[in-house]
Amino acid sequence: MPEMDGQEKTEQATGKRLNDSRDEGKVAKSVEINSLAIFTTGLLMIFFTQKYIGTRLADFSIKIFNSLDTVNVNKDFVQDFAKECLYFLLVTLAPVFGALVAVALIVNIAQVGFKFTVKSMVPSMNKFNPLNGLKRIFISTRSLLEVAKSLAKLVIIGGFTYSVLSQLISNASMLAELTIPEVVNYMVESAYTLLWKIVLVYALIAAVDFIYQRFKFKKELMMTKQEVKEENKQTEGDPQIKARIRRLQFQSAKNRMMKDVPNADVIITNPTHYAVALRYNVQKDSAPKVLAKGMDELAQRIKAIAAENGVPIHEDVQLARALYKYCNIGDEIPAKLFKAVAQILAYIFKLKNTKKKKSIV
């Protein structure tokens, strides 16, 4: 398995690595899929346009042969003939070439999606280094694999081509008895026969190459554990800094919570491990709210602040634990605790009213 700085690349590529690779123009793409699509399209276009192409070729051939005895070969004739041939080829083969170009674009987009990027076009001095170029061509494993693939394709397709052409050559003796249109049609049909057999071979080659390219691309983009950590730092921030921010946020929230303790109506405690400060405004709140809560040392601080500000402290082990477990700061208490809390608040409000009456008297 490939290594970097002593670390094995054991981690799958992250989304950021895949996006960066795509921006640089590096994607999992099989050239053989393109070749298969072009061959298949060419086969279909020849099949559907063979009469059109055959007729035009026959007419053009007859025109040339009929004018052989009157041809005056000179500079002007050669130029005019070249222009006429070029125009003939463009008009005759335009449907085929147009379909091939369209299919090539569609297949490329289907494999990798559409994304315009200029990073891959930015010149790099490393690409102009002749030593690096020679290494990539003659020494790298990739170049050796490409050579092996090319040789394998050459042998396979060459074998099929030879088997088809040998049969066509054996039948060529009968062409002398055919008319020019029949000869042209025979040539078109022979080309069609050769193409569809090559397409079958290429379908197998393309399927294997597509699987291989996907596998190779994923393997090349694999990352070490350290690379994943560094990327997380870049995208999400340094874990130490994030932890410090969380500590500061927690401390700030705790300070705000302690400031709210004097506004509580009652502190529910168990009595040593838990403390929960509750407030209930009959006119604003639909249920009592948790202003503060704490465990162990924080619970003792809540009780101390409550005692300094005259907030009643009520000991209830089960209720204190339940409130601490099920409620967050700012939450209303759950319905299942309404009854127990209501009884306590009713008692606290009764004490407050009694104190008010005594102070008035």
Secondary structure, DSSP 4 states (H G I P E B T S, - for coil): --EETTEE--BPPPHHHHHHHHHTT-----HHHHHHHHHHHHHHHHHHHHHHHHHHHHHHHHHHHHTGGG---SHHHHHHHHHHHHHHHHHHHHHHHHHHHHHHHHHHHHHH-----SGGGS--GGGG-HHHHHIIIII-HHHHHHHHHHHHHHHHHHHHHHHHHHHHHHTGGGGGGS-HHHHHHHHHHHHHHHHHHHHHHHHHHHHHHHHHHHHHHHHHT-B-HHHHHHHHHHHH--HHHHHHHHHHHHHHHHHHHHHHGGG-SEEEE-SSSEEEEEE--TTT-SS-EEEEEEETHHHHHHHHHHHHTT--EEE-HHHHHHHHHH--TTPBPPGGGHHHHHHHHHHHHHHHHHHHHHHH-
